[in-house]
Structure formats: C-alpha cells, structure tokens
Amino acid sequence: MGMKLRRWPIAVRMLISALVLIAVVLPVAGWLLAWNFREAVNDSFDSQLESLLHVVIANLDDQPVTGAAGALPAPDLGDPRFERVYSGWYWQVTLPDGSSVTSRSLWDQRLQESVVPGPGWKDIQGPVGQQLRMLEQRVHLPLLAAPVHVSVAADLSGVRREESRFQALLAVSLATLGALLLLLIAFQIRWGLVPLRRIERSLKRVEAGSQSALDTDLPEELSRLARTMNMVLERDQKLIERGRTAAGNLAHALKTPTAVLTSLSEQLPDEQREAFLSELSRLNEAIRHHLARASTAGPSVIGQGIDAQVALAPVLRALNTLSSRRGTRFESSVNCPAPVRFEPQDFQELVGNILENAIQWADQRVSVSISQRDGELRIQVDDDGPGMTAEERVQALARGGRLDEERSGSGLGLAIVSDLVELYNGQLELKPSPLGGLLVALVFPSGNS
C-alpha cells in the first residue's frame, strides 16, 4: 500500500490534500458561524425582552397604584402583538395579594412565575404549546408596601425558524464554496504543474530522438534541473563516443603487431608454427571480442531514432551477396514505420551477427523479418539448417555459449548479440524454425521502437 501511495501522481496527491483540508475546515467554519449566529440572535431576542420589561415597569411608575388589581393601570406598550390573542408576545403584572393584570394576548392564561429578587430568565411552556422565553423582575411601586412581580415573555419559534433558515443557507453556501474552492484548486494545480508537463514532454522527445537535449525555458527551479540533466546527457554521449574512438584506435594499433607476428611465424618449424598460429588466432578473436563489446553504446537517452530500413540497407546488401556465393536464397522484410531507438552501429551489429550465423548453417534458405507490433520491435531470423536440440539451445543461451560449437571461432557473434539484447532490455529466444532449422527471435520493449 505504501509503494502505491508513493507512486500516486503529484496532481492527485495535491487534490486529495485540498479535498481533505476543505472537508475539515468548512464544517468547522460552518459550526462556528452557526454558533455565533445563534448566540447573536438569542442575545438580540433577550435584549428585546429586556427593553419590553423596562417599558412595562416605566408605565407602572407613571401611574398611581392603589393596591388592587382593578385599580392597577394596564401598561400601554403600543405593540399590536400584545393585543392579538395567543400571539406569542405577553406581559403580566402580579400584585402582592396574588391578583394580576395581563396583556390581552394572554387572554385567560397566566405565565408561570417564580420568586426571584432580581431579573431572571427562564424557558417555560406557554399557551397552545408555545415555547416561551420569559424575563421576570420584582419592582417596588409608589404607595405599595410590597413589590409587584413583572414578567414579559415571547415565543421562541420565530428565533428557531431564523436559525434553521440560516443553517440551511449556510450549508448550501458552504457546499457551493467547497465545490468552487475544489475547482479553483484543481485549476491552480493544473496551472502550477504545467512546467512539469513541459519537461515531461521534452524528456519524451529526447527519448524518442526528436531532440538532443531538454528544454530549459522553464521556471528557475526546473530550469536548473533541466540544465543539470543536459550536462549529464552530454557527458554520457561524450563518454560513449570517446570509448568507441579508443576502441577503434586500439584495434588499429594492434593490427600491425599481429600482422608482424603472423609474418614471423613463417620462420618457425611446422610443429611450432601451427601451435603459434592457433594461439595467435585465439588472441585475435579475444581482442575483437572485447573491442566489439567496448564499442557497443546501448540505448543512450539522447540517442536519435533511426530508420531501420536505411540503417540495415548496407548490411542486408552485403549478406545477400554472401548468401549468393554460398548458393543460399536470402529473403528479407523490414516493416518499421516508426523510428527505431537504437544506435545505428549497435543495430547493424545485432542483425548482422545473427544473419551471418544463419547463412553459415543454412542449406538453401535464410529469412529475416523485422517489424513493429503492439509497441514492440520484433526481429525474427529463420534458416533451414540442421537446427539445435532443446539441450543445445539452453547451452547456447548460457553465458559464453555459442550457436556454432562445431565450427572454428570464439562465438563472438552471439556474445555481441547477447550483450546488445541485455543493454537494450530485450529478450532472446531460440526455437525450431518452420523452415526446419533454427529460429532466432528477439523482442525489444516500446522504449526502443
């Protein structure tokens, strides 16, 4: 699971992080906003009740009171809600003797008062099942020895409806905001990753061989990376060229001494000359073997794609001439519409060595087919020679094995082929050919075609 998470694209990682952040922050912000709104609405509602209580008390202070309920003037608050029966807005004044004067809205009901010395708040059940918020206070009036009990109450349903409407509106708003934020963040991520996509496309073009270096027209951070990678790629290419040049120089330098040694062998007695020439031949084969390995480049990142038919044309012409001399029919088919990502010399060495072996063993016919299919480069060589047993095929594919154990040489051809197949991440398979001899099949992944 950890490996899969580490391979997630950067855009997916950033988008998931943003989604988690939005999913955590917006609900918390919504809860805080709803709580603050509820507190603000409740405070405003309580302030309104407190103001109404003071108005009722002020009306009582301005009127003479004799002590009987019938002589107690009804405060005029100038609010029609206190006149409409069971409107949800009520006031009540209770005298020391238990008699009381109420707003018309209470009709024949009474508020449930409690004995409190100062202002007190409580939630009570009102007429017709209303949930009321009540403020009550004892007040001393002129001409009365004992205080009167003044209460005002209002229905909380309106406040609760406001809270519900606000919460619904808040939920819709936050959901919309979350969706917009996610879209904006997705756009921001896409815009922010444009330079990475540019460098990715540039790298693909380099791999395909359509350009030799990465683009450096990028933001400073990525431009520095691209320049460093270009330096590495350039150094890699120079090392390859230097190695090939050194191998060529060494081969040229060894040519004269070996020719001199061959000439000097003529002066030796027959018995010694035969042994000397045998060892000299082994030395020459070993030199060619290791020089050939040193000159193979492998799939360089900055290698240019090549046209398979153009690259193999001289090789196929030479091998066609060779097969004609041996009386062997040579058939070739090259169908590679897309460039093949091989070093030209490596590609020629690969195909040439396999075909030389096939011509060497064939009786009358050799066939080679090179094609691109399903994103893979496929090379198939058939001959009608004696072929190989299953055991011989396994032995030939072993390190150091040969296709031609019975004939002279060091098996250099197959060694080079094996090295190139390994360098280019390919697969080499030997099996019986429909022509009756050996079929050599090579498959290289899409990176090489």
N, C-alpha and C positions, 0 to 999 in steps of 0.2 A: 504493500500500500504506500509506504514511504517513497519507494522508487517512482511509482506512478504519479504521486503528488509533485515530486521534483521535476517531472517531465511535462507538467502542465504548461501551456503557453503563457507568456507574460501577460497578455491581454486578459486571459481567463482568470489568472490569479488576481489581477488588479480589479476586475469586475466583481469577482466574488468578495474581495475585501470591501469594496464600496457597498455591495449589497448587504453584507453583514453590518457594516457601520450604519447604514440607513435604517436597517431593521432594528437596531438597538437604540439609536439616537432619536429617531422620530417618535416612537411610542413613549419614550421617557419625556421628550419635549411636550408631546400631547398631554400626558398625565399632568405635568407641571402647569401647562396653560389651563387645563380644565379645572385643576385645583385652585389656581389663582382666580379664575373667573367665578367659581362657586363662592370663594371667600368674599370677593368683591360684591357679588350680588347679595349675599347674605348680610354683609355689612351695610350695604345701601338700604336693604329692607329693614334692618334693625334701626338704622338712623331715621328712617321714615316713621317707624312706630314710636321712636323716642320723641320726635317732633310732634306727633299727634298727641302723645301723652302730655306734653308741655302745653299744648293748645287747650286740652281739656282742663288741666289744672288752672291755667290762666283765666279761662271762662268762669271757673268756680270762684276764683279770687275776686273777680269783678262783680259778683252777685251776692246780695245778702242772703245768708242761710239761717233759718230758724231752728233747724234740727229735725224737722220731719221730712220724710221723703216727698210728701206732697208740696212742701214749701221749697224744695231744692230745685233750682232752675236747671233746665236741660241745656247743656252746653251746645252752642251752635258752631259746628266746625266748617260749615259751608261746603261740605263734600257730599255729593248725592249718593255716594256708595254707602254712607251710613243711614240713608233713608230707605234704600231698597232692601226688602226682607231677605234675609239669609244671603246677602251679597258676598259675605266673607270678610267684611270690614265692620268691626264692632268696638263700642266703648261701654264701660259700665262703672258707675259710682255707687259704692255701698257705704251707708251711714253706720255709725256705731250701734244703732239699735237693730241692724240687720236689714232694714229696708234699703231699696236701691232704685236708682234711675239708670236706664239703659238707652242705647241708641235704638231707633225704630227697626234697624236691620236685625236686631236680636229677637224681635217680636216677643214671644212668650218664653224664650230660653234665657238661661243665665250662664255666665262664664264661671268656670271652676277656679275660684281664687284660693290663694294660700296666704298664710300670715307671714309677711316679710316686713321688716322695719324700713328698708330702703328699696330702691328699684330692683326688681328681679325678673329674670327671663325664664320662660318655661314653654314647652310644647304641649298642647292639650288637644283633646278631641272636641270639636265644635258641633254646631247644628248640622244636620243632614250629613254626618260623617266627615266633615271637613277637618283637615289637619291645620291647626292654628298655631301661630307664633304669638305669644302673649307677653306684654310688659306691664307690670303692676307696681304700684307705689303707694305708701301711706302718706297722706297730706293733712296738715293741720290748717283748718279754715277759721276765719274770724267767727266769734260767737258760738263756737262749738268746743266743748271741753275735750272731747276725744277726736282722734284723727279719723278721716274718711279714707276708704280704700278705692283708689282709682286704677282701672285696668283698660288697656286697649289691646285689641287682637286683630290679626289679619290672616287670611287663608294663604298657605304656602304653595298651593297648586300652581299659581302663576309663576312663582320663582322656579319651581321644579320644571315647568314647561320651558322656561328660558334656558335653564341648564341643559335640558335634553336637546333642545334645538341647537344650542351652541356646541354640544358634544358631537351631534350628528354632522354639523357643518365643519367642525374641527377634524373629524375623522375623514370626511371627503377631501377636505383641503390638504391634510397631511398625506393622504394616499396619492392625490394628484401631484403634490410636491415631491413625494418619494419617486414617483414614476418619472417626473421631469428631471429630477436630480440624477436618476439612473441613466436616462437618455443622454443628459449633458456629460456625465462622467464617461459613458461609453464613447461619446464623440471625442471627449478630451483624450481618452486612452488611445483611440484610433489615430487622432491627430498627433499625439505625442510619440507614437510608435512608427510614424511614417519614416523617420530616418533609419530605423532598424530594418523596415521592409525594403528600403532602398539599398541598404548594404547587403541584405539577403539576396535581392535580385542581382546585384552586382557580383556577388560571390557565385551565383548560379551561372552567370555569363562567363565568369572566369573558368569555372569547372567545365562548361560546355566548349570553351576555347574561343568564344567570340570576342573576348578581350583579354589582355595580358595582365591587368592589374585592377585592384579595387578602386572604385570612385572615392575621392577624398573630399568632394564638395558636400560636406556633412557638418552637423554641429560639432563644436570643438572636441567634446569627449569622444565621439565616434570617429571624427577625422583623425585624431591622434592614433586610435586603434587601427584604422584602415592604413595609415602611413606605416605603422609598425609591421602590419601583416604584409604589406607590399615589399618592405625591406627583406622580410623573411623569405617571401616567394622569390624575389630577385636573387637572393643569396643561394637559395636552393637550386635555381636554374643555373647559376654560375658554377656551382659545385658539380652539377651533372655534366655541364659542358667541359669543365676542367678535367673531370675523371675520364671522359671519352677522349679528350685530347691526349691525356697522359697515357691511356691505353694504346692509342694509335702510335704515339711516339715510341713507346716501349716495344710494340710489335715491329716497328721499322728498325729500331736499334738492335733487336735480336736477330733480324733476318740475315744480316751479313755474317755474324759469328757462326750461326747454324749452317750457313752455306759453306763457310770455310771448313767447319768440322766435317761436313759431308764430303768435301773435296779431299781432305786429309785422310779420310777413311779408305780411299783408294790405295793408299800406300801400305795398308795393313795386310797381313796374311788373311786368307779367305776365312778361316775359323774366327779370328778376332774381328774381322770386318763385319761379319754377319751379326755378332753379338753387339758390336759398337753401333751399327745402324739401327738395330732393334731398340736399344736404349735411347738413341738419338730421336727415333720416331716417337717413342713414348714421351720424351721431353718436349718435342714439338707439339704433340697433342695436348699435353698438360698446359703448355704456355697458351695455346689457342683457347683452351677451355677456360682458363682463369681470366684471360683478356676479354673473352666474349662475355663472361659474367660481369666483369667490371664495366663494360660498355653499355649494359642494359640500364635504362633510365627508370623504368617503372612509370606509373600513372602520375606524373607531375601535376600539381594543382593548376599550374599555368600552362600546361601542355595544350597546344592548339588541336582542335578536332581535324581529322584528316579524311579525305575521300578514299575509301577503301579500294575502289577500282583503280584510281590513279596511283595510289601507293604500291599496289601489287602488280601493276602492269609489267614493269621490267622483270620482276621475279617470275611471273607466270610465263612470260615470253622465253626466259632462259630455261625454265623447267620443261616447257613444251618442246624446245629444241633438244634437251637432254633425253626426254622420253622418246622422241622420234628416232634418235640414234640407237636407242635400245629396242626399237620396234614395239613400243608401248603406246596405246592410244590414251591421250590425255584430255580429260573433259573438265572444264571449269565454269562455275556460275557464281557471280558476285552480285548480290542484290542488297545494297546498303544505301537507301535513300538519304538517311541522316548521317552526319559526320560521325566517325568512329574516334573515340578519345584514346588514341594510342600514340606513342612516339613512332614516327614512320619507320625508323630503323628496327625498333622492337617488333613492330607488326610484320615487317618483312622477314626478320629472323624467325619469328614464331611459325608463320605459314610455310616459309621456305624449308625449314628443317623437317617438318612433318612430311611435306611433299617429297623431299629428297629420299626419306626413308621409304615412303610408299613406292616410289619409282624403282628404288633399289630392289624391292622384294616382289613387285608386281610381275605377273606373267604377260598379260596383254592389255590390261586396262587400269587406269587410275582416275578417280573422280574427286573433285573438291567443290564443296558448296559453302558459301559464306553469305549469311543473311541476318537481318534484324527482325526479331519477332517477340512480341509481348515485352518490349523494352529490354531485350537481351540480345547480345551479339553471339551468334552461333556459327561455329566452324566445324565442318564435317569432311573428313578425308577417308575415302574407301579405296581398297585395292583388291585384286583377285589373286593375290599371292597365297602362300601356304597358311597364313594366319598364325594364331597363337592359341595354345590351350589356356584354360582358366588359370592354371597354376603359373604359367609363363606370363600372363597378363598381370597377375598380382605381383610377381617378382619384378617385372619391368617398371611398375609404378613405384616400387620401393626406392628409397633414396640411393642413388648411384646405379640403379638398374638400367638396362638398355633394351632397345627394341631389336637389336641385331647382335646378340651374343655370339652367333656363329661366324660373324664376319669381322674383318680387321677394323681397328679404330678404338676410341676410348668412350664411345657413347656420348660424344659431345653434343650432338643434336638434341637428344632427349633431355640432357641436363639443362641446356639452354631453354628448351620448351618448358620444363618443369619450373625453372626459376621465373620465367615470364608469367606463367599461369599463376604462380604464387604472388608475384608482385602486383598483378592486375586483379587479384581476388577472383580468379576464375576457377573452373572445375575441369579436370581432365579425366576422360573415361575411355577405356579400351574395351571393345566387344566385337563379336563376329560380324562381318560385313555381309550384306545381301549379295555382294559380288563373289563371295567365297573366301575372301582373305580377312584382313583386319580393318576395323572401323575405328578411327580416332575422332572422338567428339570433344569439342571444347565449348564451354558456355561462360560468358562473362556478364556480370550484372549491368544494370541500366546505367550505372556511373561511367561505363566505358562505351556507351553507344548512344 
